Amino acid sequence: MIDGKYGFGIVGCGLVSTFHGQAINAIEQAKLVSAADLSQERLEKFCGEHGCEQAASFEAMLEDDRIDVITVLTPNAYHAQFAIPAMQAGKHLVIEKPPEMTLEKVDQMIAARDAAGVKCAISLQVRFRKPVEAIKSAIESGRFGRLLQGDTYMKWFRATDYYLMDDWRSKREEGAGVTIQHAFHYIDVLYHLMGDVDTVRAQMYNLAHPEVELEDTVMAFVDYKNGAKGVVQGSTAMWPGTDIRIEINGEDGTAIMQGERMIEWKFRDEQPEDAEILSGDSQAFKTGAGGAADLAYFEHMYMIEDLLAAIQEDRSPRVSLESSRGSLELALAMYKSADNDSELVKLPLS
Ligand SMILES: NC(=O)c1ccc[n+]([C@@H]2O[C@H](COP(=O)([O-])OP(=O)(O)OC[C@H]3O[C@@H](n4cnc5c(N)ncnc54)[C@H](O)[C@@H]3O)[C@@H](O)[C@H]2O)c1
């Protein structure tokens, strides 16, 4: 702790770090202590902009008693290598999505977390979006009746520069590709809302980025265990990029979220709060359609506040390693299907 606040240390000062820096600085109970990065230039820029110390190294942050929480913002295939030593040093964790690139590494992190008795939140911040919370609560209270369909449509744009900016962004084994990198948030939202998946069939394409060998577009059909069906469409090829849509249909209701707003919210049993859910709270913010920096930090802030509450209440954070593991398994099943002529893949993966 530092001045009665939870001290934070960040490893990885790239694109997403600015949203974490802003979010931590906006939380009364939190204090950004230090950051580490391989690039001195990025480290200096981040520490200057967000008012924290340059740590001598990641290992030095682990020995710093002022730091309670380590935030892991390194590329997708380099999360466990920081998370596990941090857990072993007794630090709580925020880890950017996806939790890692393999289920085995997620299981290793779960074991390390449990052995150390620390809390770990995954940065799948879209789960904290008001329309997603409203849909989740309507599903749980039975307002949709029997669920029939759960879809996501993500027609985003990323210029080729985005893929060439850092080495890992064009390497599938390091976590690049629209399915695991961009659509992952909305695959996660579907998993969060609709539950376990029985089977998936997927195709992947490179429609507009011939300079890199990656899928920039994914299409999948999903059969959920509850009997509902679903479509996952995700792309970074669709200039100029439009707001994502999540569409949920049940026998007794339909909800459509577009960007950060609920644009359709109809149930057979109308309730007084329905009008307010539909009109939203007029807090318009960007949700990443047009570019990687096209984001607001509020949802990261809600996710970090939840981690601090979880520490105080000794409960699991709302986005745990276990629940993000389910979303990772679904994304990996899509790759398995697409790699094998769109074969039908049954979950859980063996
Ligand atoms: N939640 C979101 O909305 C969101 C948005 C963008 C990115 N992300 C995720 O955040 C993570 C980082 O993405 P990014 O776009 O910021 O990547 P980035 O490449 O811009 O930044 C990663 C940083 O990690 C540093 N790094 C790599 N290895 C290191 C090491 N051994 N020690 C110290 N620093 C090291 C790099 O130098 C780089 O500055 C990824 O997992 C990505 O999927 C999440």
The ligand as an SDF file (V2000), in Angstrom:
LIG
                    3D

 44 48  0  0  0  0  0  0  0  0999 V2000
   -8.7320   -4.6410  -23.4220 N   0  0  0  0  0  0  0  0  0  0  0  0
   -8.5530   -3.9880  -24.5780 C   0  0  0  0  0  0  0  0  0  0  0  0
   -9.4670   -3.3290  -25.0670 O   0  0  0  0  0  0  0  0  0  0  0  0
   -7.2250   -4.0860  -25.2670 C   0  0  0  0  0  0  0  0  0  0  0  0
   -6.8740   -3.1790  -26.2750 C   0  0  0  0  0  0  0  0  0  0  0  0
   -5.5950   -3.3010  -26.8730 C   0  0  0  0  0  0  0  0  0  0  0  0
   -4.7280   -4.3150  -26.4600 C   0  0  0  0  0  0  0  0  0  0  0  0
   -5.1110   -5.1960  -25.4920 N   0  0  0  0  0  0  0  0  0  0  0  0
   -4.2030   -6.2590  -25.0180 C   0  0  0  0  0  0  0  0  0  0  0  0
   -3.1480   -5.6540  -24.2660 O   0  0  0  0  0  0  0  0  0  0  0  0
   -1.9120   -6.3590  -24.4380 C   0  0  0  0  0  0  0  0  0  0  0  0
   -0.8630   -5.3990  -24.9920 C   0  0  0  0  0  0  0  0  0  0  0  0
   -1.3180   -4.8850  -26.2350 O   0  0  0  0  0  0  0  0  0  0  0  0
   -0.6910   -3.5480  -26.8430 P   0  0  0  0  0  0  0  0  0  0  0  0
   -1.5100   -3.2430  -28.0440 O   0  0  0  0  0  0  0  0  0  0  0  0
   -0.5450   -2.5280  -25.7740 O   0  0  0  0  0  0  0  0  0  0  0  0
    0.7510   -4.1070  -27.2800 O   0  0  0  0  0  0  0  0  0  0  0  0
    2.0770   -3.2500  -27.5550 P   0  0  0  0  0  0  0  0  0  0  0  0
    2.9330   -4.0830  -28.4060 O   0  0  0  0  0  0  0  0  0  0  0  0
    1.7000   -1.8720  -28.0170 O   0  0  0  0  0  0  0  0  0  0  0  0
    2.6870   -3.1220  -26.0940 O   0  0  0  0  0  0  0  0  0  0  0  0
    3.3040   -4.1960  -25.4370 C   0  0  0  0  0  0  0  0  0  0  0  0
    4.4880   -3.6530  -24.6710 C   0  0  0  0  0  0  0  0  0  0  0  0
    5.0590   -4.7120  -23.9130 O   0  0  0  0  0  0  0  0  0  0  0  0
    6.4740   -4.4970  -23.9090 C   0  0  0  0  0  0  0  0  0  0  0  0
    7.1600   -5.7250  -23.5780 N   0  0  0  0  0  0  0  0  0  0  0  0
    7.2450   -6.8570  -24.2990 C   0  0  0  0  0  0  0  0  0  0  0  0
    8.0040   -7.7780  -23.6550 N   0  0  0  0  0  0  0  0  0  0  0  0
    8.4070   -7.1940  -22.5000 C   0  0  0  0  0  0  0  0  0  0  0  0
    9.2510   -7.6060  -21.4280 C   0  0  0  0  0  0  0  0  0  0  0  0
    9.8440   -8.8160  -21.4360 N   0  0  0  0  0  0  0  0  0  0  0  0
    9.4380   -6.7510  -20.3960 N   0  0  0  0  0  0  0  0  0  0  0  0
    8.8690   -5.5180  -20.4010 C   0  0  0  0  0  0  0  0  0  0  0  0
    8.0850   -5.0700  -21.4020 N   0  0  0  0  0  0  0  0  0  0  0  0
    7.8720   -5.8860  -22.4390 C   0  0  0  0  0  0  0  0  0  0  0  0
    6.7740   -4.0170  -25.3220 C   0  0  0  0  0  0  0  0  0  0  0  0
    8.0180   -3.3480  -25.4030 O   0  0  0  0  0  0  0  0  0  0  0  0
    5.5900   -3.1100  -25.5860 C   0  0  0  0  0  0  0  0  0  0  0  0
    5.8510   -1.7490  -25.2640 O   0  0  0  0  0  0  0  0  0  0  0  0
   -2.2440   -7.5140  -25.3930 C   0  0  0  0  0  0  0  0  0  0  0  0
   -2.5170   -8.6550  -24.6270 O   0  0  0  0  0  0  0  0  0  0  0  0
   -3.4940   -7.0360  -26.1190 C   0  0  0  0  0  0  0  0  0  0  0  0
   -4.3150   -8.1000  -26.5750 O   0  0  0  0  0  0  0  0  0  0  0  0
   -6.3410   -5.0830  -24.9030 C   0  0  0  0  0  0  0  0  0  0  0  0
  1  2  1  0
  2  3  2  0
  2  4  1  0
  4  5  1  0
  4 44  2  0
  5  6  2  0
  6  7  1  0
  7  8  2  0
  8  9  1  0
  8 44  1  0
  9 10  1  0
  9 42  1  0
 10 11  1  0
 11 12  1  0
 11 40  1  0
 12 13  1  0
 13 14  1  0
 14 15  2  0
 14 16  1  0
 14 17  1  0
 17 18  1  0
 18 19  2  0
 18 20  1  0
 18 21  1  0
 21 22  1  0
 22 23  1  0
 23 24  1  0
 23 38  1  0
 24 25  1  0
 25 26  1  0
 25 36  1  0
 26 27  1  0
 26 35  1  0
 27 28  2  0
 28 29  1  0
 29 30  1  0
 29 35  2  0
 30 31  1  0
 30 32  2  0
 32 33  1  0
 33 34  2  0
 34 35  1  0
 36 37  1  0
 36 38  1  0
 38 39  1  0
 40 41  1  0
 40 42  1  0
 42 43  1  0
M  CHG  2   8   1  16  -1
M  END
$$$$
